[in-house]
Amino acid sequence: MKAEVLSFDLCGTLDDCSVYNDMWYEIIPKMYAEKEGVELKEAKSFVMSSYKEVGPMRLEWYLPSFWIKKFGLDYEKFLNESSRIKVRVPEDLKKLKGKYRLILSTNVSKEVLSFSLVDNIFDEVYSSVDLGFPKKDERFWKLVLKNEKVNPFEIVHIGDDYVYDYLVPASLGLRANYASLKSLRLALSLAGVRL
């Protein structure tokens, strides 16, 4: 039963995504502090409570543009401040290009990926923001299956969230593997994927 499509989560699986934490927890609060003339600690407290009010089940939560507008910040300045945020995928994935169709299945918005993801080797990127459902919702995975035009067992998905990346896709028949960045090679091997 050969896999046709290899699907990967991004944060925690292909990259530790600590750079994104800078964007959400440093850059936006710093810009808010400057705009409002408040201490950074106060700005962080306000921004974090705002994040919690919206919560990750709402898709706006994943969009910097939503927060920039909500806080009345300058989007161009945000992009300039965030220009150093770059995520590279592991070199091992480049060995798989051509042997498999490679897709990224992530909650990270394409808005963020457009300025941060380098070495993009993916044939398709599925973002929860674009599909309209977070990854913990089976409708996300049903849309991935529909768009890929394959049987569920022909997709191997690897991710580090037990619910989003393992339980939900496995319940639909995808060959889901629960793995982090540190165990990516092992997960690929266990799925029968040779580098």
N, C-alpha and C positions, 0 to 999 in steps of 0.2 A: 504494500500500500504506500506508494511513493507520494510524498508531499509535492504539490505544485506551487504553493504559495507559502512564503515565510513571512509571518507577521510579527512585528516587534513593538513593544511599549517603548517609550523613550526614557522618561525620568525614572532612575533607579535600575533600569535594565541595560540600556545602551550608554547611558551617561548618568552621573550622580546628580546632575542638574542643580548643583549648588549655585551655579551662575544665575539661574532663574530666581533663586532666593534673594540674590542681590537686587534684582529688578523689583520684586514684590515688597521686600522687607527693608531695603535700603534706599534705592533710587526714588521710588514714588513717595515714601515718607519724607525724604530729604527735600524733594521739590515742594511738597505740601508745607513743610516747615518754613522754607524760604518765602513762599507765597503768602502765608498767613502771619509770618513774623513770630513764630512760636519756637520753643525749644524742640529739638529733634525727638526727645523722649515723649513729649506731649503729642507731637505729630504721629509718632509710631503708634501710640496708644489709640488715637482717634482712627487712623487708617486701619489698624488691625480689627478694631471693633466694627468698622464699616464692612470689612471683608467678611466677618462672622455673620453680620446681619443678612448679607446676600447669600452666602454659603455656596459650596461647590456643587450643589444639585442644580443651581441655576447657571445656565451657560454663560451669562454675562461675567460671571466670576472669573472666567479664564481669559477675558479680553482686556488688555491694558488700555485700549481706547475707551472702554466703558468707564474705567477708573479715572483716567486722565480727564474725561469730560465731567464726571461726577464731582471731582475735586477742583475743577476749574483750572487745570494745569495746561501747559503748552506742549502739544504732541511732538513738535519738531525738537524741542529741547529734550523731551523724554527719549526720542530716538537717538539723539546725539549722546546723551548720558549712557544709553544702553548699547552703544555701538561696540563696546568691548565684549559684550556677551556673545560668546561663540561656543557652540556645542559641536563636537566632532564625534562621529560614530566610530566604533572600533574597526581597526584595519581588517579584522577577520571577515567582516561582512562583505568587503570588496571581493573576497575570494568566492563568495556565493553568487555574485552578480552574473547573470547569464545562465547559471544552473537552475535558478529558481526565480520566480517573480517575488520581489521584495517589497513589502508594504510596511508603513508605519501606522500603527493604530494607537492614538494618543488622545488625552484630554487637553493637551497643549494646543492652543489655537494656531491656525496657519498665520495669523497676524504676527505672532511671536516667532514662529518658525521661519518666516520670511526674512527676518533680520538676524536670526541667531544660528540657524542650522547650516553648517558648512559641510562639504564633502557629501552632499545629498545624493545618495545612490538609490533612493527608493523609486520604484515604478509608480507608486501611488501613496499619497498621504491621506489618511482618514482621521479627521479631527472631530471630536465630539461637538464642537461649536458649529461646524459645517453640517454635520449629520443631524443635529438637533437633539441629541441625547447623550448623556454622559456614558462612559464605558460600562458602568455598573448596570445599565439598562440594556436588556437583551435586544431591544430595537436597534441599538448601535450596531451590534454584531450581525443582526439580520440584514441590515443595509450593506455592511461589508460583504457578506455572502452574496447578496443580490448583485452588487457591483462587480465582484470578482468572477461571478458566473462559474463557480466550482462547488462541488459537494463539501459539506463541512469537514469531513475527514481529510480533505486535500489541503487544508490550511493548518499549518503548525503555528501556534501563537505562543510567544514567550514574553512574560511580564512579571513584575515583582509585587503586584497587589493581589492578594489571595482571592478577593471577590471580583474585582474588575477584570483581572487578567487570567484567572484560573476558573473559579466556580461558574461564572456567567457564560464565558465562551464554551467551556466543557459541557455545560448543560445543553448546548445547542449542537454538540457533536464535533466541535473543533478539537484538534489535538493540542490542548492547552498545557503549557508547562510553566510552573511557578519557579521563577529564577530571577536572581539579581545580576547586576553587572559582574560581580565576582564569580558567579556560577554560570555565566552565559555559554561558555564553551562546553561545559558539562551538559547543560540543557539541550544544546544543539545535538550533541553526541547521543544522548538518550532518546531524542526524537528521530534518530537515524539519519541525521544530516551530517555529511562529512565536509570538513573545510578543505 
